[in-house]
């Protein structure tokens, strides 16, 4: 079986991949989904590595948003055949998610007393998921998973994109990571680039486009499903 591992970003959980999972599963891929604790970059990388360790062969590692930082670090594992960034951050060694945005937040955020970042629920639908249905966007806002502030500010010590084939799905209507920033990161990583008119929540609003990109990347790295 051809293995695909999906890594979510901040303010969502692994269930956000459900529609993408179903499409890839129907196409014959063995798909695993990482549940990031979002407590630190180190914890999230460890969660990804635990799932990678369970794969029976080479795997394509896919990250959305902050999940791009996770796969950039975890992707140095021997069984990672390639990296797919979906509207995701692509840090270099010494860079963090925060530094890639010039030190400022990518969204209207609220800091809890124990230093976890919540997305402003009132602004979540239009900022994060403006092409999702109103009820779906409202549910995403209400069910958001906060992320530890230190996770976004931790510099990376490894950059797997320097030694792995890379692919990038750029979201042209993104209000979290500006398309220009996405393009610059993809270019630096020499990633094969695709574009889709979608919000930051592209894996929820446009699952077929995301699945098609992952499928193409898989065929270029781990081969077509049997």
N, C-alpha and C positions, 0 to 999 in steps of 0.2 A: 504493500500500500504506500501511496505517496502521502507524506505527513505534512500537515499545515498547523502551525501553532499561532493562535490569535491573542494579542495582548491589548487590553483596553487602556484608556487614559484616565484622566482625572474627572471626577463628578459623575461617572457612570460605573457600571460593573460589567462582568463578563456577559450578562444577559443582553447587553447592547449589541452583541454580535449575532443574535439569534437568527435573523433573516439571512445574513451572510453565511452563517453556519449551515443552514438548511440547503441553500443553493449549492455550496461546495460539497456537502454530504451527498446530495443527489447526483453530483457529477463524479462521484467515486473516490473522493479524497478522504483520508483519515484526519479529522479535524479535532484538535484539542484547544481548549480555551483556558487561559491563565486568569485566576482571580487575584488581582493585585490587592494587597492590604492597604496600599496608599499611605503607609506609615513612615516610609523613608525610601529613598532610591535603592538602598542596599536590600531592604526587605522585598521590594518589588522585583529586583533582579534575582534574588534567591527564589522567589515564587516561580519566575519564568524558568529558571534552571531546573527546578524540581519537575516541571512538566516536560522540559526537553530531555531530561534523563529517562523519562518513561517512553520515549519514542523508539520504535523498532528499527529505525534507519535514519537517513538524512531527512531534515525538516526545513521547510520554508517558514521563516519567522516574520510575523506581521505585527506592526504596531500602529495604533491610532493616537494622535495627539501626544500627550506626555508619554504614552507607551512607546513612542519613538526613541526616547532616551533610554527606556528599559531595554529595548531590543538592541540598541547600539552597544550597550555594555554586555548584556547576556549573550549577544550574538557571536562572541568569540568562541563559544563552545564548538568542539570538533564536529558535531553532527549538524551544524547549521549550514545549509547549502546556499542560502541567500536571504536578503532582507527586503521587506516591502513596507514602505512608509505611507500611511494613509492620513493625509492632512496632519502630518506628524513632525515633531522636532527631530533634527538630526545633529546632535551636538558633536563637537570634536573633543579631544582630550583637553581637559582644563575648562571646558565650557559647561554651563548648566542651562536648563530651560529658561530660567530668569534672565541670564546673560544674553541669550539669543534674541530676547525681546528688548534689549537695551536697558535692562535693569528694572523695567516697569512691568506691572501686571498685564496679562493678555485679556483680562475680563474684569467686570465689576465684582470684586471679591470682598468677603467679610471674614475677618480673623477671629477665631474663637479664643477663649481664655487659655486653652491648652495648645494654641498655635496650629490649629487646623483651618484650612481655607474653605469656606462655603461660597458658592456662586449666588449672587443676589437673585432670589427666586423670582422677583418681579421682572427682572431683565433677562433671565435665562432664555425664555422662548425666542425672543428676537435676536439675542446675541449668539446663542449656541445652536439653536435648532429652528431657525425661522422658516425652513422649508418642510418641516414636519407638520402634521395636523395639529390644531390648537390643543386638543385634549391630550395628544401624545406628548407635545412639548411641555404642557403643564405637569403631566405625570413625571417626566424626566426631571423637571425642576424640583418637584416635591420629593422624589426618591433619590436625589443626588447623593453621592458618596463623597464626603469632604476629603481633601488631601492634606497631608502634613506640609506646612510651609517649607520645611527643610528639604523635602523631596524635590521641590522645584528649584531650590537653590544649591543643590549638591553638584559640584563639578564632576565630570566623568574622568575616569582613569584609564578607560579603554574605548576604542572606537572601531567596532566590527566592520563598518562600511569601508574601511581602508583595505580590507582583505577579503571581502565577500561581494558577489554581485548584488547590485542595489536597484530598486525600483521605487518610483514615487508617484502617488496619485494626488495631484494638486487640485484643491477645491477653489474655484474662481470666485465664489460668493461667500467665502469664509470671513467671519467677523471676529474670529479669535486669533488665528495666525494669518497675517496679511499675505495674500497670494505672492507678493514680491518677495517676502521673507521665505516662503515655501520654495519659490523658484531658486533663490540663492542657495539655500541648503541643498536642494536636489542637485544643482549644478556642481557644487563643491564636492559632493559625494559621487559625482559622475553617474548618477542614477538614470536609468531609462525613465522618461517622464511621460505621464498621461495627465490629461486635464478633464475635469467634470464640473459642470455648473451646479454647485451644491453648497450647502452650509457646512459648518464644522462637523455637524452630526451626520456626515455623508453615509456612514455605514448603517445608519438607521433610516435615513430618507431615501437613499439611492443604493440599496443593497446589491442590486444586479450589477451596477457599474463597478462597485467595489469587488464583488465576486469575480467579475470578468477580468479585472486587473490582476487579482491574485492568481486566477487560473492561468493567465498568460505568463506571469512571472514563474509560476510553478513549472509550466511546460518548458521554460527556458533554463530551469535549474535542476529540479528533481524529476522531471519527466511527466508525461500525461498519465492520468489515473488508469489503472487496468480494469 
